[in-house]
Amino acid sequence: MKKKIGRLALILLLSFSTVLSACSGGSNGAGDSGSGDGKVTLSFWTLFDGGDGANMQTLVDEFNKTHPDIEVKNTKLAWGEYYTKLVTAVGNGNGPDIGISHSSRLPDLIDQGVVTELDTPATDAGVDWNTYNQNLLDAVTVEGQHYAVPIDTHPFIMFYNKKLLKDAGLLGEDGKPILEQSADGFVSFLQTLKEKLPAKTTPFALSNNNDDPYRLWWSLYSQLGGNDVVSDDLKSAAIDKEKGIKAADYIQKLYTEGYIKKNDPDFYKNFQSGTAAIIMTGVWTTGTWESTKGLEFGAMPIPKFYDQEATWGDSHTIVLPLTKDEDPAKRKAAMIFADWVADNGQVWAKAGHIPSKPSVLEKQEFKDLPYRSDYSEVASVVKFSKHSTKNAQIRDEAAFKFLNEVWMNKMTPADAMNNMETAIQKILSE
């Protein structure tokens, strides 16, 4: 991904800000070390709340305790405002030393000149990139350079209600579903649930629009070997329409044949209340199901419907925003922190996320966490999108727009793919 002229303008702006600051004797903003005793102080902006927020604060506190020469100060920003505030703050020369980015948002931050490459400070900090899951690492590597440290992946998986599956005769003695790993096998599984469970019980809880059915479509499309929907040069639509149609047609039938409840106002609540046999969504709900009294559930990768294992997913990553002085000591310290967080992914995994380092999966502390080991293998089969700045727009204005019509049975899968191709090409040409 080539940097646009906006990055040069940003660098010039920051250089000008540095000159003004030096002349006025003003504050160095969020990047100020604030320490006169040789300790490196790092400002860290995060977007986590709830369990994620508590787990990250635990990691920060432990890091500070075990690294007396480095202090990380965690500032929690509201998720919905985080990226806007990060871009604005960096542009004003007051960004943090360390930040968080979803891997899906990374192309935009690179393109805008908000984040910097990490290879030099990573070398200084002794980071071994070979200790990371290669699939997750590839998602943050652009033109051979690392732009983020992945600390997890949070993919699309399947949860199941053990009691309901047992009642339908579909729970094995090992506590796992009796389910043939194929497209036909999954339909047979749902059909048995529909026949044997009470009429008000939903075989498959899934939203009727937007994110989760799109994630299922992307997963099936990828399992069929579908290309990314944009070309390698990021300039043209490249959707494999035949595979896209097949995946959309399969999901459409799950709706029209009554396996998924129509107009479900809250499919999470449907599963949580014990009135849905399975649900497919992100691993981040693991903690919610764990805290639900009386819910006996299990977790697993989504089935292998087609030729290859694949699923939708994203990652939380640690990035180094562009700062005024790009202090090598601070950047080295930031990388020491980022790599340490990844090394201690067993703490981060409490929220349901899969750690980015395979070595963490072997730690007893991780193995002692229920459910996580049942889906940790998915990290290597998450199918990430290409590094395009148009991914979010393509998802919202092309995929969501037309696939939602398919789920409502108002558009054929073939028409949806044709419309998606046209819309994607228009977006890429803008």
C-alpha positions in Angstrom: 0.0 0.0 0.0 1.7 3.2 -1.1 1.5 6.2 1.2 -0.6 9.0 -0.1 0.4 12.7 -0.1 -1.6 13.0 3.2 1.1 11.3 5.1 3.7 13.8 3.9 1.4 16.7 4.8 1.0 15.2 8.3 4.7 14.8 8.8 5.2 18.5 7.8 2.4 19.5 10.2 4.0 17.6 13.0 7.4 19.0 12.3 5.9 22.5 12.4 4.2 21.7 15.7 7.5 20.6 17.1 9.2 23.8 16.2 6.4 25.8 17.8 6.5 23.8 20.9 10.3 24.2 21.2 10.0 28.0 20.7 7.2 28.4 23.2 8.6 26.0 25.8 5.1 24.3 25.8 4.1 20.8 26.8 5.0 17.8 24.7 1.4 16.6 24.9 0.4 12.9 25.2 3.9 11.9 24.2 5.7 13.6 27.1 7.8 11.2 29.1 6.9 13.1 32.3 9.8 11.5 34.2 13.1 12.9 35.3 14.4 9.7 36.9 15.3 7.8 33.7 12.0 5.9 33.6 10.3 5.8 30.2 6.7 6.9 30.5 4.3 5.8 27.7 0.8 7.0 27.1 -1.5 4.2 25.9 -4.9 4.8 24.4 -7.4 1.9 24.4 -11.0 1.4 23.3 -11.8 -1.4 25.7 -14.6 -1.5 28.3 -16.3 -4.2 30.4 -14.3 -7.4 30.7 -11.9 -6.3 27.9 -11.1 -3.1 29.8 -10.5 -4.9 33.1 -8.3 -7.5 31.5 -6.2 -4.9 29.7 -5.8 -2.8 32.9 -4.6 -6.0 34.7 -2.0 -6.5 32.0 -0.8 -2.9 32.2 -0.6 -3.0 36.0 1.4 -6.3 35.9 3.7 -4.9 33.2 4.4 -1.8 35.3 5.1 -3.9 38.3 7.6 -6.1 36.5 9.3 -3.4 34.4 10.5 -0.7 36.8 12.2 1.3 34.0 9.0 1.6 32.0 5.6 3.0 33.0 2.5 2.6 30.8 -0.4 4.9 31.5 -3.7 3.5 30.2 -6.3 6.0 29.0 -9.7 4.4 28.1 -11.6 6.1 25.3 -15.2 5.3 24.3 -15.2 2.7 21.5 -17.4 4.8 19.2 -15.2 7.8 19.4 -11.8 6.1 19.6 -10.6 6.1 16.0 -11.8 9.7 15.3 -10.0 11.0 18.4 -6.8 9.0 17.6 -6.6 10.4 14.0 -7.4 14.0 15.2 -4.9 13.8 18.1 -2.1 12.5 15.9 -2.8 15.2 13.3 -2.5 17.8 16.1 0.7 16.4 17.3 -0.8 15.2 20.6 -1.3 11.5 19.9 -0.4 8.7 22.4 2.8 6.7 22.3 0.9 3.4 22.0 -2.6 2.7 20.6 -5.0 -0.1 19.7 -6.3 -0.9 16.2 -8.4 -3.6 14.8 -6.5 -5.2 12.0 -9.5 -4.3 9.7 -8.9 -0.6 10.5 -5.2 -0.7 10.0 -5.1 0.0 6.3 -7.0 3.3 6.9 -4.6 4.3 9.7 -1.5 3.5 7.5 -3.0 5.4 4.6 -3.6 8.5 6.7 -0.1 8.4 8.2 -1.4 7.8 11.7 0.6 4.7 12.5 4.3 3.9 11.8 6.1 0.7 10.8 7.5 -1.3 13.7 10.5 -3.2 12.4 13.2 -1.0 13.6 11.9 -0.6 17.2 11.0 -4.3 17.2 14.6 -5.2 16.4 15.8 -2.9 19.2 13.4 -4.5 21.6 14.3 -8.1 20.6 10.9 -9.0 19.2 10.9 -12.3 17.4 8.1 -12.2 14.8 8.4 -16.0 14.4 6.7 -16.4 17.8 3.4 -15.1 16.4 0.7 -17.0 14.6 1.7 -16.4 10.9 -1.9 -15.9 9.7 -2.5 -13.1 12.2 0.9 -11.6 11.5 0.2 -11.6 7.7 -2.9 -9.5 8.4 -0.8 -6.6 9.8 2.1 -6.9 7.4 2.0 -4.5 4.4 4.6 -4.5 1.7 6.9 -6.5 3.8 6.7 -4.3 6.9 5.0 -4.9 10.2 2.6 -2.2 11.2 1.0 -3.7 14.3 1.5 -6.3 17.0 -1.5 -8.7 17.0 -2.5 -9.6 20.5 -5.5 -11.8 19.5 -8.0 -12.9 16.9 -11.7 -12.8 17.7 -13.3 -15.0 15.0 -16.8 -16.1 14.1 -17.5 -19.5 15.9 -20.4 -21.7 16.9 -21.9 -22.0 20.4 -24.4 -24.7 21.3 -26.9 -25.4 24.1 -25.9 -28.8 25.5 -29.3 -29.5 27.1 -31.2 -28.9 23.9 -28.8 -30.9 21.8 -29.1 -33.8 24.3 -32.9 -33.6 24.2 -32.7 -33.9 20.4 -30.2 -36.8 20.6 -27.5 -34.7 19.0 -25.0 -34.5 21.9 -22.2 -37.0 22.1 -20.8 -38.5 25.2 -17.9 -36.2 24.9 -20.3 -33.2 25.3 -19.9 -32.2 21.7 -22.5 -32.0 18.9 -23.1 -35.1 16.7 -22.7 -33.2 13.5 -21.4 -34.2 10.1 -18.9 -31.7 8.8 -20.5 -30.8 5.5 -23.2 -28.4 4.1 -25.7 -31.2 3.9 -24.7 -32.5 7.3 -25.4 -29.1 8.9 -28.9 -28.9 7.3 -29.7 -32.5 8.6 -28.5 -31.4 12.0 -30.8 -28.4 12.0 -33.7 -30.5 10.6 -33.4 -32.9 13.5 -33.4 -30.0 16.0 -36.5 -28.6 14.3 -38.3 -31.9 14.5 -37.4 -32.9 18.0 -37.4 -29.7 20.0 -40.4 -27.7 21.1 -42.0 -25.5 18.4 -40.9 -22.3 20.1 -37.3 -23.4 20.2 -35.1 -21.9 17.4 -32.7 -24.4 15.8 -30.2 -21.6 14.8 -30.1 -18.1 16.3 -28.8 -15.6 13.9 -29.5 -12.0 13.1 -31.6 -11.3 10.0 -29.3 -8.6 8.7 -25.9 -7.0 8.6 -22.9 -8.3 10.6 -23.4 -11.9 11.6 -25.2 -13.3 8.5 -22.5 -11.4 6.5 -19.8 -13.1 8.6 -21.4 -16.5 7.8 -21.5 -15.7 4.1 -17.9 -14.6 4.1 -17.0 -17.8 6.0 -18.8 -20.1 3.5 -17.5 -18.1 0.5 -14.0 -18.5 1.8 -14.5 -22.2 2.5 -15.5 -22.6 -1.1 -12.2 -21.0 -2.1 -13.6 -17.7 -3.1 -11.2 -14.8 -3.9 -11.2 -11.7 -1.9 -13.8 -9.3 -3.4 -11.1 -6.9 -4.5 -8.2 -7.5 -6.8 -4.5 -7.7 -5.7 -3.9 -4.2 -6.9 -6.9 -3.0 -4.9 -8.4 -1.3 -7.9 -11.0 -3.7 -9.3 -13.9 -5.8 -8.0 -12.8 -9.5 -8.0 -15.7 -11.3 -6.4 -16.0 -14.9 -7.5 -19.7 -14.7 -8.3 -20.3 -18.4 -8.7 -19.0 -19.1 -5.2 -20.7 -16.1 -3.8 -24.0 -17.2 -5.2 -23.6 -20.7 -3.8 -22.8 -19.4 -0.3 -25.7 -16.9 -0.3 -28.2 -19.5 -1.7 -27.3 -21.9 1.1 -27.8 -19.3 3.8 -31.0 -17.9 2.2 -32.5 -21.4 2.5 -31.7 -21.5 6.2 -34.0 -18.5 6.6 -36.7 -19.6 4.1 -37.0 -23.1 5.5 -37.4 -21.9 9.0 -34.2 -23.0 10.7 -33.5 -19.3 11.6 -36.2 -17.3 13.3 -37.5 -14.5 11.1 -37.5 -11.0 12.5 -35.7 -12.1 15.6 -35.5 -8.9 17.7 -32.6 -10.2 19.8 -30.9 -13.4 18.7 -28.4 -13.1 21.5 -31.2 -13.1 24.0 -32.7 -16.1 22.2 -29.7 -18.2 22.8 -29.0 -16.8 26.3 -32.5 -17.6 27.5 -32.2 -21.2 26.4 -34.7 -21.0 23.5 -32.1 -21.5 20.7 -30.1 -24.6 20.1 -27.1 -23.0 18.4 -25.8 -19.5 17.7 -22.9 -18.3 15.4 -21.2 -15.1 16.4 -18.0 -13.8 17.8 -15.9 -15.3 20.5 -16.4 -12.1 22.5 -19.7 -13.5 23.7 -18.0 -16.3 25.6 -17.9 -14.3 28.8 -21.6 -13.4 28.4 -22.7 -17.0 28.2 -20.4 -18.0 31.1 -22.1 -15.5 33.3 -25.6 -16.6 32.4 -27.0 -18.7 35.2 -28.2 -22.1 34.2 -26.9 -22.0 30.6 -25.1 -25.2 29.7 -23.2 -24.4 26.5 -20.3 -25.5 24.5 -18.1 -23.7 21.9 -16.5 -24.9 18.7 -15.3 -23.7 15.3 -18.1 -23.3 12.7 -18.5 -26.5 10.7 -16.5 -27.2 7.7 -19.3 -26.8 5.2 -17.1 -27.0 2.1 -13.6 -27.7 0.8 -11.5 -25.9 3.3 -11.7 -24.6 6.8 -12.2 -20.9 7.0 -14.1 -18.3 9.0 -14.5 -14.6 9.4 -12.4 -12.8 12.0 -10.7 -9.7 13.1 -7.8 -8.9 15.5 -7.0 -6.4 18.2 -3.5 -5.1 17.6 -1.1 -2.7 19.3 0.2 0.1 17.1 2.7 3.0 17.5 1.1 6.2 16.3 3.2 8.9 14.7 4.6 11.2 17.4 6.5 14.5 17.3 9.9 13.2 18.0 9.7 9.5 17.3 11.9 9.0 20.3 13.8 5.7 19.8 13.9 4.9 23.5 10.1 5.3 23.8 9.5 3.3 20.7 11.7 0.5 21.9 9.9 0.5 25.3 6.5 0.5 23.5 7.5 -2.6 21.6 8.7 -4.3 24.8 5.3 -3.7 26.2 3.4 -4.8 23.1 5.4 -8.1 22.9 4.9 -8.7 26.6 1.1 -8.3 26.3 1.1 -10.9 23.5 3.3 -13.2 25.6 0.7 -13.0 28.4 -2.3 -13.7 26.2 -3.7 -16.1 28.8 -4.9 -13.0 30.7 -6.4 -11.4 27.5 -8.1 -14.8 26.6 -10.4 -14.4 29.6 -12.6 -12.3 27.4 -12.8 -15.1 24.9 -10.2 -14.0 22.4 -7.6 -16.4 21.0 -4.0 -15.3 21.9 -1.8 -14.4 19.0 1.2 -16.5 20.2 0.9 -20.3 19.8 3.1 -20.7 22.9 0.4 -19.1 25.1 -2.0 -21.9 24.1 0.4 -24.4 25.8 0.3 -22.5 29.1 -1.6 -24.2 31.9 -3.3 -21.0 32.8 -4.8 -20.8 29.3 -5.7 -24.5 29.3 -7.5 -24.1 32.6 -9.9 -21.6 31.0 -13.0 -23.4 29.9 -14.1 -23.4 26.2 -11.1 -21.4 24.8 -9.1 -24.5 23.8 -12.1 -25.8 22.0 -11.8 -23.2 19.3 -8.3 -21.9 19.6 -7.3 -23.7 16.4 -9.4 -21.2 14.4 -6.7 -18.6 14.6 -4.9 -20.2 11.6 -8.0 -20.3 9.3 -9.4 -16.8 9.8 -9.8 -15.3 6.4 -8.8 -11.6 6.5 -9.6 -9.1 3.8 -6.9 -7.6 1.6 -5.3 -4.4 2.9 -7.8 -2.0 1.3 -8.9 1.3 2.7 -12.3 0.7 1.2 -13.1 -2.5 3.1 -15.6 -0.9 5.5 -17.4 0.9 2.8 -17.5 -2.3 0.7 -19.0 -4.2 3.6 -21.6 -1.5 4.4 -22.6 -0.2 1.0 -22.2 -3.4 -1.1 -22.3 -6.6 1.0 -24.7 -5.6 3.7 -27.0 -3.7 1.3 -27.6 -6.6 -1.1 -27.1 -9.6 1.1 -29.8 -8.3 3.5 -32.2 -8.4 0.6 -31.3 -12.1 0.0 -31.9 -13.0 3.7 -35.4 -11.3 3.4 -36.0 -13.3 0.2 -36.4 -10.1 -1.8 -33.5 -10.7 -4.1 -31.9 -13.7 -5.7 -28.4 -14.6 -4.8 -27.4 -14.1 -8.4 -28.8 -10.6 -8.6 -27.1 -9.8 -5.3 -23.7 -10.9 -6.6 -24.2 -8.8 -9.7 -25.2 -5.8 -7.7 -22.4 -6.3 -5.3 -19.8 -6.5 -8.1 -21.1 -3.2 -9.6 -21.2 -1.5 -6.2 -17.7 -2.6 -5.3 -16.3 -1.4 -8.6 -17.9 2.0 -8.1 -16.5 2.3 -4.6 -13.0 1.3 -5.8 -13.2 3.8 -8.6 -14.1 6.8 -6.4 
